[in-house]
C-alpha cells in the first residue's frame, strides 16, 4: 500500500521539476545554408522583426525569442544554444543594422543585455 501512495507522489515530483525545453522539431536546420543565402536569412530576420511572413521554423523561433533573451536560452537544446551563438555572431558581423533592430525590438531598455551577452560569450 505504501508503494501505491509513493509512486504518484514521485511522479508528481518528477513532472514538477522536469526541465521544460523548447521543441527540438527544427534542430536539424542547416544554419550554414541559411546564413549563406542572403534572401533566406533576410526572410528570417523580417519574420523576427514582424516585417514579413514567417516560415514554420521562424515562427517557432519568434515565439520563444523574448523568453530566450530574458533567460539566457535556459530552455534551449544544445543545438539551439550553439546555433543562437553562431547566427547572432554572423548577424552582428554582417548585418549590424538588423542586429540593432533585433536588440531594439526584444530588449529596448537593455534590461537583459548583460544576460544575453554572457550567454553569447559562452558563459551560460
C-alpha positions, 0 to 999 in steps of 0.5 A: 500500500505504501508503494501505491501512495509513493509512486504518484507522489514521485511522479508528481515530483518528477513532472514538477521539476522536469526541465521544460525545453523548447521543441527540438522539431527544427534542430536539424536546420542547416544554419550554414545554408541559411546564413549563406543565402542572403534572401533566406536569412533576410526572410528570417530576420523580417519574420523576427522583426514582424516585417514579413511572413514567417516560415514554420521554423521562424515562427517557432523561433519568434515565439520563444525569442523574448523568453530566450533573451530574458533567460539566457536560452535556459530552455534551449537544446544544445543545438539551439544554444550553439546555433543562437551563438553562431547566427547572432555572431554572423548577424552582428558581423554582417548585418549590424543594422538588423542586429540593432533592430533585433536588440531594439525590438526584444530588449529596448531598455537593455534590461537583459543585455548583460544576460544575453551577452554572457550567454553569447560569450559562452558563459551560460 
